[in-house]
Amino acid sequence: MVKQELVQRSPVRIFEQSIHGGLKGGELGIIAAPSGIGKTSVLVQLALDKLLQSKKVIHISYTKHNDYVLAWYENIFDEFTRKKNLENIADVKNDVVKNRVLMKFSQEGLSGEQICRSVRSLILEGGFHAEALIVDGYEFTPQDRDRLIKVRELARDLQLSVWYSCAVQGKEPLYDSRNIPVILTDAADLLDVIIILEPKTDHIALTVSKDRNAFNPEHMALRLDPKTLLILEET
């Protein structure tokens, strides 16, 4: 299979159709779930889909080790190529690597303004014209509204689509009446798309709880394989 065909047949196309064409430049999206359910896997698959289209991606990680993130990219890429018999694997992988920048930050002592300044510098001064920003492992607090406002301004200025992961944990209830994570309730108006991962008996379901101005939870025609955490079409 050639790379173009892999992109066209990707389940990410259905993912995008479920949210009216996918996350656009200037928009913020959230993948929310308890720990260990598949948030990082989904973010990496969305990033790889961009990279396979020769688009540039910045991946910000708040995890302790970049090796963790690199392992996700390696494992998912290998799984893609194994299942689809992709041609010219080495060349495709080189394109993926050169179009991706991994940035690691500690949440302690760094403001949203500092993070945005680093991203802006990489794009404008460093010439790395990314189309997507992935932010994984950030631990949200109810006081993060101002930070998200700054990220939204950055996204709009540079026409970046921005995907965050959000760990849903702590005391019940974890979600409000609109199926929005309680930790994000006060900032929900700043978020364009919110998708919830829900563990089921034999799969992990994806549900849209916010799509722009609509708070109408909708089940996507997609699921995550509980073993590989890959996005699959429902059969």
RASULNOR-V521358 format. One record per pair of residues at least 12 apart in sequence whose ideal C-beta (glycine too) atoms are under 10 Angstrom apart, sorted by the first residue. I is the first residue (numbers start at 1). J is the second residue. D is the distance in whole Angstrom. If there is no record, write none. Layout:
i=I j=J d=D
i=I j=J d=D
This chain:
i=1 j=80 d=10
i=1 j=81 d=9
i=1 j=83 d=9
i=1 j=84 d=5
i=1 j=85 d=5
i=1 j=86 d=6
i=1 j=87 d=7
i=2 j=84 d=10
i=2 j=86 d=8
i=2 j=87 d=6
i=2 j=88 d=8
i=2 j=92 d=9
i=3 j=52 d=6
i=3 j=53 d=9
i=3 j=54 d=9
i=3 j=84 d=10
i=3 j=86 d=7
i=3 j=87 d=8
i=3 j=88 d=8
i=3 j=89 d=10
i=3 j=91 d=9
i=3 j=92 d=6
i=3 j=95 d=8
i=4 j=52 d=9
i=4 j=53 d=9
i=5 j=84 d=8
i=5 j=86 d=9
i=5 j=87 d=9
i=6 j=49 d=9
i=6 j=52 d=6
i=6 j=80 d=7
i=6 j=81 d=9
i=6 j=83 d=10
i=6 j=84 d=5
i=6 j=85 d=10
i=6 j=86 d=6
i=6 j=87 d=9
i=6 j=92 d=9
i=7 j=49 d=7
i=7 j=50 d=10
i=7 j=52 d=5
i=7 j=53 d=6
i=7 j=54 d=10
i=9 j=84 d=8
i=9 j=233 d=10
i=10 j=45 d=8
i=10 j=48 d=9
i=10 j=49 d=6
i=10 j=52 d=8
i=10 j=53 d=10
i=10 j=80 d=9
i=10 j=84 d=9
i=10 j=231 d=8
i=10 j=233 d=10
i=11 j=45 d=8
i=11 j=49 d=9
i=11 j=220 d=10
i=11 j=221 d=9
i=11 j=222 d=6
i=11 j=223 d=9
i=11 j=230 d=8
i=11 j=231 d=4
i=11 j=232 d=6
i=11 j=233 d=5
i=11 j=234 d=10
i=12 j=42 d=10
i=12 j=45 d=7
i=12 j=46 d=7
i=12 j=48 d=9
i=12 j=49 d=4
i=12 j=50 d=9
i=12 j=52 d=9
i=12 j=222 d=9
i=12 j=231 d=7
i=13 j=49 d=9
i=13 j=233 d=10
i=14 j=206 d=10
i=14 j=220 d=7
i=14 j=221 d=6
i=14 j=222 d=6
i=14 j=231 d=9
i=14 j=232 d=10
i=14 j=233 d=6
i=14 j=234 d=9
i=15 j=42 d=9
i=15 j=45 d=9
i=15 j=46 d=8
i=15 j=49 d=9
i=15 j=195 d=9
i=15 j=206 d=8
i=15 j=208 d=10
i=15 j=220 d=7
i=15 j=221 d=9
i=15 j=222 d=6
i=15 j=231 d=7
i=15 j=233 d=10
i=16 j=46 d=9
i=16 j=49 d=9
i=17 j=220 d=9
i=17 j=221 d=9
i=18 j=193 d=10
i=18 j=195 d=9
i=18 j=206 d=8
i=18 j=207 d=10
i=18 j=208 d=6
i=18 j=211 d=8
i=18 j=218 d=7
i=18 j=219 d=9
i=18 j=220 d=5
i=18 j=221 d=7
i=18 j=222 d=7
i=19 j=192 d=9
i=19 j=193 d=5
i=19 j=194 d=10
i=19 j=195 d=8
i=19 j=208 d=6
i=19 j=210 d=9
i=19 j=211 d=5
i=19 j=212 d=8
i=19 j=218 d=9
i=19 j=220 d=9
i=20 j=192 d=10
i=20 j=193 d=9
i=20 j=208 d=10
i=20 j=211 d=7
i=20 j=212 d=7
i=20 j=214 d=10
i=22 j=46 d=9
i=22 j=49 d=9
i=22 j=161 d=8
i=22 j=193 d=9
i=23 j=46 d=8
i=23 j=132 d=8
i=23 j=155 d=10
i=23 j=160 d=10
i=23 j=161 d=4
i=23 j=162 d=8
i=23 j=163 d=7
i=23 j=192 d=7
i=23 j=193 d=6
i=24 j=155 d=10
i=24 j=159 d=8
i=24 j=160 d=10
i=24 j=161 d=6
i=24 j=192 d=8
i=24 j=193 d=10
i=24 j=212 d=10
i=25 j=131 d=7
i=25 j=132 d=9
i=25 j=155 d=7
i=25 j=156 d=8
i=25 j=158 d=8
i=25 j=159 d=3
i=25 j=160 d=6
i=25 j=161 d=6
i=25 j=162 d=9
i=26 j=152 d=8
i=26 j=153 d=10
i=26 j=154 d=10
i=26 j=155 d=5
i=26 j=156 d=4
i=26 j=157 d=8
i=26 j=158 d=8
i=26 j=159 d=6
i=26 j=160 d=7
i=26 j=161 d=8
i=26 j=162 d=9
i=26 j=192 d=9
i=27 j=152 d=9
i=27 j=155 d=7
i=27 j=156 d=9
i=27 j=159 d=10
i=27 j=160 d=9
i=27 j=161 d=6
i=27 j=162 d=7
i=27 j=163 d=9
i=27 j=191 d=9
i=27 j=192 d=4
i=27 j=193 d=7
i=27 j=212 d=8
i=28 j=133 d=9
i=28 j=135 d=10
i=28 j=148 d=7
i=28 j=151 d=7
i=28 j=152 d=6
i=28 j=155 d=6
i=28 j=156 d=10
i=28 j=160 d=9
i=28 j=161 d=8
i=28 j=162 d=5
i=28 j=163 d=8
i=28 j=164 d=7
i=28 j=187 d=9
i=28 j=190 d=6
i=28 j=191 d=5
i=28 j=192 d=6
i=28 j=193 d=8
i=28 j=194 d=9
i=29 j=43 d=10
i=29 j=46 d=9
i=29 j=161 d=7
i=29 j=162 d=7
i=29 j=163 d=5
i=29 j=164 d=7
i=29 j=191 d=7
i=29 j=192 d=6
i=29 j=193 d=4
i=29 j=194 d=7
i=29 j=195 d=7
i=29 j=210 d=9
i=29 j=211 d=10
i=30 j=135 d=10
i=30 j=140 d=9
i=30 j=162 d=10
i=30 j=163 d=8
i=30 j=164 d=5
i=30 j=165 d=8
i=30 j=166 d=5
i=30 j=180 d=9
i=30 j=181 d=8
i=30 j=184 d=7
i=30 j=187 d=10
i=30 j=188 d=9
i=30 j=191 d=6
i=30 j=192 d=9
i=30 j=193 d=7
i=30 j=194 d=5
i=30 j=195 d=7
i=30 j=196 d=9
i=30 j=209 d=9
i=30 j=210 d=8
i=31 j=43 d=6
i=31 j=46 d=8
i=31 j=134 d=10
i=31 j=136 d=9
i=31 j=163 d=7
i=31 j=164 d=7
i=31 j=165 d=5
i=31 j=166 d=7
i=31 j=193 d=9
i=31 j=194 d=8
i=31 j=195 d=5
i=31 j=196 d=8
i=31 j=197 d=7
i=31 j=206 d=9
i=32 j=140 d=9
i=32 j=164 d=9
i=32 j=165 d=8
i=32 j=166 d=4
i=32 j=167 d=8
i=32 j=168 d=5
i=32 j=174 d=9
i=32 j=175 d=9
i=32 j=179 d=10
i=32 j=180 d=8
i=32 j=181 d=5
i=32 j=183 d=9
i=32 j=184 d=8
i=32 j=194 d=6
i=32 j=195 d=7
i=32 j=196 d=5
i=32 j=197 d=7
i=32 j=198 d=10
i=32 j=207 d=10
i=32 j=209 d=8
i=33 j=165 d=8
i=33 j=166 d=8
i=33 j=167 d=8
i=33 j=168 d=6
i=33 j=169 d=10
i=33 j=174 d=10
i=33 j=181 d=9
i=33 j=195 d=9
i=33 j=196 d=7
i=33 j=197 d=4
i=33 j=198 d=8
i=33 j=199 d=8
i=33 j=204 d=8
i=33 j=206 d=10
i=33 j=224 d=10
i=34 j=167 d=7
i=34 j=168 d=5
i=34 j=169 d=6
i=34 j=170 d=10
i=34 j=174 d=8
i=34 j=197 d=8
i=34 j=198 d=10
i=34 j=199 d=8
i=35 j=167 d=5
i=35 j=168 d=9
i=35 j=169 d=6
i=36 j=167 d=9
i=36 j=199 d=9
i=36 j=229 d=10
i=37 j=167 d=9
i=37 j=168 d=9
i=37 j=196 d=10
i=37 j=197 d=5
i=37 j=198 d=8
i=37 j=199 d=6
i=37 j=204 d=6
i=37 j=224 d=8
i=37 j=226 d=9
i=37 j=229 d=8
i=38 j=165 d=10
i=38 j=197 d=5
i=38 j=199 d=9
i=38 j=204 d=6
i=38 j=206 d=9
i=38 j=224 d=5
i=38 j=225 d=9
i=38 j=226 d=8
i=38 j=228 d=10
i=38 j=229 d=4
i=38 j=230 d=9
i=38 j=231 d=9
i=39 j=136 d=7
i=39 j=137 d=9
i=39 j=163 d=10
i=39 j=164 d=9
i=39 j=165 d=4
i=39 j=166 d=7
i=39 j=167 d=7
i=39 j=168 d=9
i=39 j=195 d=10
i=39 j=197 d=7
i=39 j=229 d=9
i=40 j=61 d=9
i=40 j=63 d=8
i=40 j=68 d=8
i=40 j=69 d=8
i=40 j=72 d=6
i=40 j=76 d=10
i=40 j=134 d=9
i=40 j=136 d=5
i=40 j=137 d=8
i=40 j=165 d=6
i=40 j=229 d=8
i=41 j=72 d=7
i=41 j=75 d=9
i=41 j=76 d=7
i=41 j=165 d=10
i=41 j=197 d=9
i=41 j=204 d=10
i=41 j=224 d=7
i=41 j=225 d=10
i=41 j=228 d=8
i=41 j=229 d=4
i=41 j=230 d=7
i=41 j=231 d=8
i=42 j=136 d=10
i=42 j=163 d=8
i=42 j=165 d=8
i=42 j=195 d=8
i=42 j=197 d=7
i=42 j=204 d=9
i=42 j=206 d=8
i=42 j=222 d=10
i=42 j=224 d=7
i=42 j=229 d=8
i=42 j=230 d=9
i=42 j=231 d=7
i=43 j=59 d=8
i=43 j=61 d=10
i=43 j=69 d=9
i=43 j=72 d=9
i=43 j=132 d=10
i=43 j=134 d=5
i=43 j=135 d=8
i=43 j=136 d=5
i=43 j=137 d=10
i=43 j=163 d=6
i=43 j=164 d=8
i=43 j=165 d=6
i=44 j=57 d=10
i=44 j=59 d=8
i=44 j=69 d=8
i=44 j=71 d=10
i=44 j=72 d=5
i=44 j=73 d=6
i=44 j=74 d=10
i=44 j=75 d=9
i=44 j=76 d=5
i=44 j=77 d=9
i=44 j=134 d=8
i=44 j=136 d=8
i=44 j=229 d=9
i=45 j=72 d=9
i=45 j=73 d=10
i=45 j=76 d=6
i=45 j=77 d=10
i=45 j=79 d=10
i=45 j=80 d=9
i=45 j=224 d=9
i=45 j=229 d=9
i=45 j=230 d=7
i=45 j=231 d=6
i=46 j=132 d=8
i=46 j=134 d=7
i=46 j=161 d=9
i=46 j=163 d=6
i=46 j=231 d=9
i=47 j=59 d=6
i=47 j=69 d=10
i=47 j=72 d=9
i=47 j=73 d=8
i=47 j=76 d=9
i=47 j=96 d=9
i=47 j=99 d=10
i=47 j=100 d=7
i=47 j=132 d=7
i=47 j=133 d=10
i=47 j=134 d=5
i=47 j=136 d=10
i=47 j=163 d=8
i=48 j=72 d=9
i=48 j=73 d=7
i=48 j=76 d=6
i=48 j=77 d=6
i=48 j=80 d=7
i=48 j=96 d=7
i=48 j=100 d=9
i=49 j=80 d=10
i=49 j=132 d=9
i=49 j=231 d=10
i=50 j=96 d=10
i=50 j=99 d=8
i=50 j=100 d=9
i=50 j=130 d=9
i=50 j=131 d=6
i=50 j=132 d=5
i=50 j=134 d=9
i=50 j=161 d=9
i=51 j=73 d=9
i=51 j=77 d=9
i=51 j=92 d=9
i=51 j=93 d=10
i=51 j=95 d=7
i=51 j=96 d=4
i=51 j=97 d=9
i=51 j=98 d=9
i=51 j=99 d=5
i=51 j=100 d=6
i=51 j=132 d=9
i=52 j=77 d=9
i=52 j=80 d=8
i=52 j=86 d=9
i=52 j=92 d=7
i=52 j=95 d=8
i=52 j=96 d=7
i=52 j=99 d=9
i=53 j=95 d=10
i=53 j=99 d=9
i=53 j=131 d=9
i=54 j=92 d=10
i=54 j=95 d=6
i=54 j=96 d=9
i=54 j=98 d=10
i=54 j=99 d=6
i=55 j=99 d=7
i=55 j=129 d=9
i=55 j=130 d=8
i=55 j=131 d=5
i=55 j=132 d=7
i=55 j=161 d=10
i=56 j=98 d=9
i=56 j=99 d=5
i=56 j=100 d=7
i=56 j=101 d=8
i=56 j=123 d=9
i=56 j=128 d=6
i=56 j=129 d=6
i=56 j=130 d=4
i=56 j=131 d=6
i=56 j=132 d=8
i=57 j=96 d=9
i=57 j=99 d=7
i=57 j=100 d=5
i=57 j=101 d=8
i=57 j=102 d=10
i=57 j=128 d=10
i=57 j=130 d=6
i=57 j=131 d=7
i=57 j=132 d=5
i=57 j=133 d=8
i=57 j=134 d=6
i=57 j=160 d=10
i=57 j=161 d=10
i=57 j=163 d=10
i=58 j=100 d=8
i=58 j=101 d=5
i=58 j=102 d=8
i=58 j=103 d=6
i=58 j=118 d=10
i=58 j=119 d=6
i=58 j=122 d=7
i=58 j=123 d=8
i=58 j=128 d=7
i=58 j=130 d=5
i=58 j=131 d=9
i=58 j=132 d=7
i=58 j=133 d=5
i=58 j=134 d=7
i=58 j=135 d=9
i=58 j=160 d=8
i=58 j=162 d=10
i=59 j=72 d=10
i=59 j=73 d=8
i=59 j=100 d=6
i=59 j=101 d=7
i=59 j=102 d=5
i=59 j=103 d=7
i=59 j=104 d=9
i=59 j=130 d=10
i=59 j=132 d=9
i=59 j=133 d=8
i=59 j=134 d=4
i=59 j=135 d=8
i=59 j=136 d=7
i=59 j=163 d=10
i=60 j=101 d=9
i=60 j=102 d=8
i=60 j=103 d=5
i=60 j=104 d=8
i=60 j=105 d=6
i=60 j=115 d=7
i=60 j=118 d=9
i=60 j=119 d=8
i=60 j=133 d=7
i=60 j=134 d=7
i=60 j=135 d=5
i=60 j=136 d=7
i=60 j=137 d=9
i=60 j=138 d=8
i=60 j=162 d=10
i=60 j=164 d=9
i=61 j=102 d=7
i=61 j=103 d=7
i=61 j=104 d=5
i=61 j=105 d=8
i=61 j=134 d=9
i=61 j=135 d=8
i=61 j=136 d=5
i=61 j=137 d=6
i=61 j=138 d=9
i=62 j=104 d=8
i=62 j=105 d=6
i=62 j=106 d=7
i=62 j=107 d=5
i=62 j=108 d=10
i=62 j=110 d=10
i=62 j=115 d=10
i=62 j=135 d=8
i=62 j=136 d=7
i=62 j=137 d=4
i=62 j=138 d=5
i=62 j=139 d=7
i=62 j=165 d=9
i=63 j=104 d=8
i=63 j=136 d=7
i=63 j=137 d=4
i=63 j=138 d=10
i=64 j=104 d=9
i=64 j=106 d=9
i=64 j=137 d=9
i=65 j=104 d=8
i=66 j=102 d=6
i=66 j=103 d=9
i=66 j=104 d=5
i=68 j=136 d=9
i=68 j=137 d=9
i=69 j=102 d=6
i=69 j=104 d=8
i=69 j=134 d=9
i=69 j=136 d=7
i=69 j=137 d=9
i=70 j=97 d=10
i=70 j=100 d=10
i=70 j=102 d=7
i=72 j=136 d=9
i=72 j=229 d=9
i=73 j=93 d=10
i=73 j=96 d=8
i=73 j=97 d=9
i=73 j=100 d=8
i=73 j=102 d=9
i=74 j=93 d=9
i=75 j=228 d=8
i=75 j=229 d=9
i=75 j=230 d=10
i=76 j=228 d=8
i=76 j=229 d=8
i=76 j=230 d=7
i=76 j=231 d=10
i=77 j=89 d=9
i=77 j=92 d=8
i=77 j=93 d=7
i=77 j=96 d=7
i=77 j=97 d=10
i=78 j=93 d=9
i=79 j=225 d=10
i=79 j=228 d=6
i=79 j=229 d=10
i=79 j=230 d=6
i=80 j=92 d=10
i=80 j=230 d=8
i=81 j=93 d=8
i=83 j=228 d=10
i=83 j=230 d=9
i=99 j=128 d=9
i=99 j=130 d=9
i=99 j=131 d=10
i=100 j=128 d=10
i=100 j=130 d=9
i=100 j=132 d=10
i=100 j=134 d=9
i=101 j=119 d=10
i=101 j=122 d=7
i=101 j=123 d=10
i=101 j=126 d=9
i=101 j=128 d=6
i=101 j=130 d=7
i=102 j=134 d=9
i=103 j=115 d=9
i=103 j=118 d=7
i=103 j=119 d=8
i=103 j=122 d=8
i=103 j=133 d=10
i=103 j=134 d=10
i=103 j=135 d=10
i=104 j=137 d=9
i=105 j=118 d=8
i=105 j=135 d=9
i=105 j=137 d=9
i=105 j=138 d=9
i=107 j=137 d=8
i=107 j=138 d=7
i=107 j=139 d=6
i=107 j=141 d=10
i=111 j=146 d=9
i=111 j=147 d=8
i=111 j=150 d=8
i=112 j=138 d=10
i=112 j=144 d=8
i=112 j=146 d=7
i=112 j=147 d=3
i=112 j=148 d=8
i=112 j=149 d=8
i=112 j=150 d=5
i=112 j=151 d=6
i=112 j=154 d=9
i=113 j=146 d=9
i=113 j=147 d=8
i=113 j=150 d=6
i=113 j=151 d=10
i=113 j=154 d=10
i=114 j=150 d=10
i=115 j=135 d=9
i=115 j=138 d=9
i=115 j=147 d=8
i=115 j=150 d=8
i=115 j=151 d=8
i=115 j=154 d=9
i=116 j=133 d=10
i=116 j=147 d=9
i=116 j=150 d=5
i=116 j=151 d=6
i=116 j=152 d=10
i=116 j=153 d=8
i=116 j=154 d=5
i=116 j=155 d=9
i=116 j=157 d=9
i=116 j=158 d=10
i=117 j=150 d=10
i=117 j=154 d=9
i=119 j=133 d=7
i=119 j=135 d=10
i=119 j=151 d=9
i=119 j=154 d=6
i=119 j=155 d=10
i=119 j=158 d=8
i=119 j=160 d=8
i=119 j=162 d=10
i=120 j=154 d=6
i=120 j=157 d=8
i=120 j=158 d=7
i=120 j=160 d=10
i=123 j=154 d=9
i=123 j=157 d=10
i=123 j=158 d=6
i=123 j=160 d=8
i=124 j=157 d=10
i=124 j=158 d=8
i=129 j=158 d=9
i=129 j=159 d=10
i=130 j=158 d=8
i=130 j=159 d=10
i=130 j=160 d=7
i=130 j=161 d=10
i=131 j=158 d=9
i=131 j=159 d=8
i=131 j=160 d=7
i=131 j=161 d=7
i=132 j=155 d=10
i=132 j=160 d=7
i=132 j=161 d=5
i=132 j=162 d=8
i=132 j=163 d=7
i=133 j=151 d=8
i=133 j=154 d=8
i=133 j=155 d=7
i=133 j=158 d=9
i=133 j=160 d=5
i=133 j=161 d=7
i=133 j=162 d=5
i=133 j=163 d=7
i=133 j=164 d=9
i=134 j=161 d=9
i=134 j=162 d=8
i=134 j=163 d=5
i=134 j=164 d=8
i=134 j=165 d=9
i=135 j=151 d=8
i=135 j=162 d=7
i=135 j=163 d=7
i=135 j=164 d=5
i=135 j=165 d=7
i=135 j=166 d=10
i=136 j=163 d=9
i=136 j=164 d=8
i=136 j=165 d=5
i=137 j=164 d=10
i=137 j=165 d=7
i=137 j=167 d=8
i=138 j=164 d=6
i=138 j=165 d=7
i=138 j=166 d=8
i=138 j=167 d=9
i=139 j=166 d=9
i=139 j=167 d=7
i=139 j=169 d=9
i=139 j=183 d=9
i=140 j=164 d=8
i=140 j=165 d=10
i=140 j=166 d=6
i=140 j=167 d=8
i=140 j=168 d=9
i=140 j=181 d=8
i=140 j=183 d=5
i=140 j=184 d=6
i=140 j=187 d=8
i=141 j=183 d=7
i=142 j=182 d=9
i=142 j=183 d=7
i=142 j=184 d=9
i=142 j=185 d=8
i=142 j=186 d=6
i=142 j=187 d=8
i=143 j=186 d=9
i=143 j=187 d=10
i=144 j=183 d=8
i=144 j=184 d=8
i=144 j=186 d=9
i=144 j=187 d=6
i=144 j=190 d=10
i=145 j=184 d=10
i=145 j=186 d=6
i=145 j=187 d=5
i=145 j=189 d=9
i=145 j=190 d=7
i=146 j=187 d=9
i=147 j=187 d=9
i=147 j=190 d=10
i=148 j=162 d=10
i=148 j=164 d=9
i=148 j=184 d=9
i=148 j=186 d=10
i=148 j=187 d=5
i=148 j=189 d=10
i=148 j=190 d=5
i=148 j=191 d=8
i=149 j=187 d=9
i=149 j=190 d=6
i=151 j=164 d=8
i=151 j=190 d=9
i=152 j=187 d=10
i=152 j=190 d=6
i=152 j=191 d=9
i=152 j=192 d=9
i=155 j=192 d=10
i=161 j=192 d=9
i=161 j=193 d=10
i=162 j=191 d=10
i=162 j=192 d=9
i=163 j=193 d=9
i=163 j=195 d=9
i=164 j=184 d=9
i=164 j=191 d=8
i=164 j=194 d=10
i=165 j=197 d=10
i=166 j=181 d=6
i=166 j=183 d=7
i=166 j=184 d=6
i=166 j=191 d=10
i=166 j=194 d=8
i=166 j=195 d=10
i=166 j=196 d=10
i=167 j=181 d=9
i=167 j=183 d=9
i=168 j=181 d=5
i=168 j=182 d=8
i=168 j=183 d=7
i=168 j=184 d=9
i=168 j=196 d=8
i=168 j=197 d=9
i=169 j=181 d=10
i=169 j=183 d=9
i=170 j=182 d=8
i=170 j=183 d=8
i=174 j=196 d=10
i=175 j=196 d=8
i=175 j=209 d=8
i=175 j=217 d=10
i=176 j=188 d=8
i=176 j=209 d=10
i=176 j=215 d=10
i=177 j=215 d=9
i=178 j=194 d=9
i=178 j=209 d=7
i=178 j=210 d=7
i=178 j=215 d=4
i=178 j=216 d=9
i=178 j=217 d=8
i=179 j=194 d=8
i=179 j=196 d=6
i=179 j=198 d=10
i=179 j=207 d=7
i=179 j=208 d=9
i=179 j=209 d=4
i=179 j=210 d=8
i=179 j=215 d=8
i=179 j=216 d=9
i=179 j=217 d=5
i=180 j=194 d=6
i=180 j=196 d=9
i=180 j=209 d=6
i=180 j=210 d=6
i=180 j=215 d=7
i=180 j=217 d=10
i=181 j=194 d=8
i=181 j=196 d=8
i=181 j=209 d=9
i=184 j=210 d=10
i=188 j=209 d=9
i=188 j=210 d=7
i=188 j=215 d=8
i=189 j=210 d=10
i=189 j=213 d=9
i=191 j=210 d=6
i=191 j=212 d=10
i=192 j=210 d=8
i=192 j=211 d=8
i=192 j=212 d=6
i=192 j=213 d=9
i=193 j=208 d=7
i=193 j=209 d=9
i=193 j=210 d=6
i=193 j=211 d=6
i=193 j=212 d=7
i=194 j=207 d=9
i=194 j=208 d=7
i=194 j=209 d=5
i=194 j=210 d=4
i=194 j=211 d=8
i=194 j=215 d=9
i=194 j=217 d=10
i=195 j=207 d=7
i=195 j=208 d=6
i=195 j=209 d=7
i=195 j=210 d=9
i=195 j=211 d=9
i=195 j=218 d=10
i=195 j=220 d=8
i=195 j=222 d=10
i=196 j=208 d=8
i=196 j=209 d=5
i=196 j=210 d=10
i=196 j=217 d=8
i=197 j=223 d=10
i=197 j=224 d=7
i=197 j=229 d=10
i=198 j=219 d=9
i=198 j=223 d=10
i=198 j=224 d=10
i=199 j=224 d=9
i=199 j=226 d=8
i=200 j=223 d=8
i=200 j=224 d=10
i=200 j=226 d=9
i=201 j=226 d=9
i=202 j=223 d=9
i=202 j=225 d=10
i=202 j=226 d=7
i=203 j=222 d=10
i=203 j=223 d=4
i=203 j=224 d=7
i=203 j=225 d=7
i=203 j=226 d=6
i=203 j=232 d=8
i=203 j=234 d=8
i=204 j=222 d=10
i=204 j=223 d=6
i=204 j=224 d=4
i=204 j=225 d=8
i=204 j=226 d=6
i=204 j=229 d=8
i=204 j=231 d=10
i=204 j=232 d=10
i=205 j=219 d=6
i=205 j=220 d=8
i=205 j=222 d=8
i=205 j=223 d=6
i=205 j=224 d=8
i=205 j=234 d=9
i=206 j=218 d=10
i=206 j=219 d=8
i=206 j=220 d=4
i=206 j=221 d=9
i=206 j=222 d=5
i=206 j=223 d=7
i=206 j=224 d=7
i=206 j=231 d=8
i=206 j=234 d=10
i=207 j=219 d=5
i=207 j=220 d=7
i=208 j=220 d=6
i=219 j=234 d=9
i=220 j=233 d=10
i=220 j=234 d=8
i=221 j=233 d=7
i=221 j=234 d=5
i=221 j=235 d=10
i=222 j=234 d=6
i=223 j=235 d=9
